[in-house]
């Protein structure tokens, strides 16, 4: 790819770091990070408290009550009212997270929270409790840069997760293997360490006893827990939830599995080199330090060599565009933009299955191209385009590149943008669907 815009290699590298660490990045944000130094910026971003972010403070967490499920036939007025209230709460929850992702000054916290939401994928369509989904979302944000041990234990006993993977019905008399199996396969270990069906069964026994009441509160009921001896991945004893988690996370393949999954979310769909993986796993260390792991991933020398390899997801794309264009969002208007998520196939709190959303080229199909452009036109129509409109037409391609934080443009893209430079809305919409904006 040849470049037709004047941008230093340092600025371009900083742009890629910020884009991977958040939801896109504006030229102003990249300028500030470049002046600060990319590694200093990364260290400050990782050390920041997501709850003290000024944008987060302006979008307080909604108060969602547990909705008691009524009895009676599905068509009864009470059941219809319940279903309507559930939908309203779900829309309120998704709209709030959209507003928060757009509003925060340091988007790394929300980017990591969204990544953990994909890692511990849980969907409201089965959980049927926006309040429980909110509790999980808050936990992912609070614990997502701490110890993976604590995060994994919290997710193993999380109300939404227990409902999603049937842990709520896992008892000594009727063990349910779903949570045990998915915890090993998708959350912590993968297939690389050879767990067996017997390990899954024994793990299910260790996880018995956790329930979610009608009030949404998680409780451990001792009489429903299997107190017998179990053997999980070579660890034998009267294992409970914490014992199960430790047995799984202690396996040699677990650190590399966690590190590789996050590498593929933040850097490249391909696995890291052996040297890069070794550095990241060393940072993760025996303490399973997630902040150190993220720092190692995002500062790895291989990151600069992976330019243009990571396709942004629809949520990243929409939020990034809204942030750059300063799209105004209120509690009322935010809900209207959820339709864009839905049209693009990725709605927060609704992953398609326990494996999460697809990645990579799946988002760039020919069939979705027109849908993306229509969404881009809609976003450009309500965004602040003053930075483009006030610029001379001959300089607008460079202006839109800077506004959207695009590191470089190919000759082909630059030509396409120049042909629509007369119309700021068309220019911005075209830039939003350019290959250089759709990949990091």
Secondary structure, DSSP 8 states (H G I E B T S, - for coil): ----S---HHHHHHHHHHHHHTT---HHHHHHHHHH-HHHHHHHHHHS-GGG-HHHHTS------------S-TTSHHHHHHHHHHHHHHHHHHHHHHHHHHH-SSTHHHHHHHHHHHHT---HHHH--HHHHHHHHHHHHHHTTSBHHHHHHHHHT-HHHHHHTTGGG--SSS---HHHHHIIIIII-TTTT---HHHHHHHHHHTTTEEE-TTS-EEE-GGGS--S-EEETTEEES--HHHHHHHHHTSHHHHHHHHHHHHHHHT-SS---HHHHHHHHHHHTTTTBHHHHHHHHHT-GGGGGGTT--B--HHHHHHHHHHHHT----HHHHGGGHHHHHHHT--TT--SSTT----GGGGG-HHHHHHHHHHHHHHHHHS--HHHHTS-GGGHHHHHHHHHT-S---HHHHHHHHTTTTSHHHHHHHHHTSHHHHB-
